[in-house]
Amino acid sequence: MATRIEKIYKTNSLVLLNDILNLIKEYAEKNPKMTKRESEFCREIVKIIDKFLKKNNVSDAELRNAVEKGK
């Protein structure tokens, strides 16, 4: 059973990861002519975050709920 602090931490962590993914998406949309190095860097960050979410069994629904709570 998670304590209140653990739940808040988990929600805030998921919101942060979602914000990072959104920033990467915005950057890619605003810079369609990214260098190969920039593109690889962005892809690697997205893969690392995705791997973390899968490892911790975070579903899309759970991520959406956390983002809604974090607003």
One Martini backbone bead per residue (centre of mass of N, CA, C, O) as a GRO file, in nm:
protein
   71
    1MET     BB    1   0.093   0.039   0.026
    2ALA     BB    2   0.071   0.358  -0.055
    3THR     BB    3   0.158   0.650   0.018
    4ARG     BB    4   0.095   0.972  -0.027
    5ILE     BB    5   0.384   1.050  -0.114
    6GLU     BB    6   0.419   0.827  -0.328
    7LYS     BB    7   0.184   0.919  -0.508
    8ILE     BB    8   0.288   1.201  -0.564
    9TYR     BB    9   0.559   1.118  -0.684
   10LYS     BB   10   0.450   0.950  -0.916
   11THR     BB   11   0.282   1.165  -1.050
   12ASN     BB   12   0.513   1.374  -1.089
   13SER     BB   13   0.693   1.188  -1.260
   14LEU     BB   14   0.494   1.144  -1.495
   15VAL     BB   15   0.462   1.439  -1.568
   16LEU     BB   16   0.758   1.493  -1.633
   17LEU     BB   17   0.788   1.286  -1.860
   18ASN     BB   18   0.566   1.408  -2.036
   19ASP     BB   19   0.698   1.687  -2.068
   20ILE     BB   20   0.951   1.588  -2.212
   21LEU     BB   21   0.808   1.463  -2.454
   22ASN     BB   22   0.671   1.730  -2.545
   23LEU     BB   23   0.932   1.891  -2.594
   24ILE     BB   24   1.044   1.707  -2.813
   25LYS     BB   25   0.809   1.736  -3.007
   26GLU     BB   26   0.824   2.042  -3.043
   27TYR     BB   27   1.113   2.054  -3.145
   28ALA     BB   28   1.067   1.878  -3.397
   29GLU     BB   29   0.847   2.065  -3.524
   30LYS     BB   30   1.034   2.335  -3.525
   31ASN     BB   31   1.285   2.125  -3.635
   32PRO     BB   32   1.295   1.962  -3.928
   33LYS     BB   33   1.629   2.026  -3.956
   34MET     BB   34   1.777   1.827  -3.800
   35THR     BB   35   2.025   1.681  -3.693
   36LYS     BB   36   2.139   1.374  -3.651
   37ARG     BB   37   2.220   1.414  -3.354
   38GLU     BB   38   1.953   1.529  -3.252
   39SER     BB   39   1.773   1.296  -3.337
   40GLU     BB   40   1.915   1.075  -3.171
   41PHE     BB   41   1.882   1.208  -2.897
   42CYS     BB   42   1.574   1.213  -2.891
   43ARG     BB   43   1.528   0.909  -2.934
   44GLU     BB   44   1.680   0.818  -2.679
   45ILE     BB   45   1.502   0.954  -2.471
   46VAL     BB   46   1.239   0.813  -2.550
   47LYS     BB   47   1.341   0.523  -2.501
   48ILE     BB   48   1.407   0.553  -2.200
   49ILE     BB   49   1.124   0.631  -2.106
   50ASP     BB   50   0.977   0.386  -2.220
   51LYS     BB   51   1.136   0.175  -2.060
   52PHE     BB   52   1.058   0.278  -1.780
   53LEU     BB   53   0.750   0.242  -1.809
   54LYS     BB   54   0.757  -0.063  -1.871
   55LYS     BB   55   0.914  -0.158  -1.616
   56ASN     BB   56   0.668  -0.007  -1.433
   57ASN     BB   57   0.383  -0.060  -1.552
   58VAL     BB   58   0.287   0.188  -1.737
   59SER     BB   59   0.010   0.303  -1.853
   60ASP     BB   60  -0.166   0.514  -2.045
   61ALA     BB   61  -0.390   0.563  -1.839
   62GLU     BB   62  -0.206   0.632  -1.600
   63LEU     BB   63  -0.071   0.872  -1.735
   64ARG     BB   64  -0.324   1.039  -1.786
   65ASN     BB   65  -0.412   1.059  -1.489
   66ALA     BB   66  -0.158   1.204  -1.389
   67VAL     BB   67  -0.185   1.452  -1.568
   68GLU     BB   68  -0.461   1.541  -1.463
   69LYS     BB   69  -0.369   1.572  -1.163
   70GLY     BB   70  -0.119   1.777  -1.235
   71LYS     BB   71  -0.299   2.040  -1.320
   0.00000   0.00000   0.00000
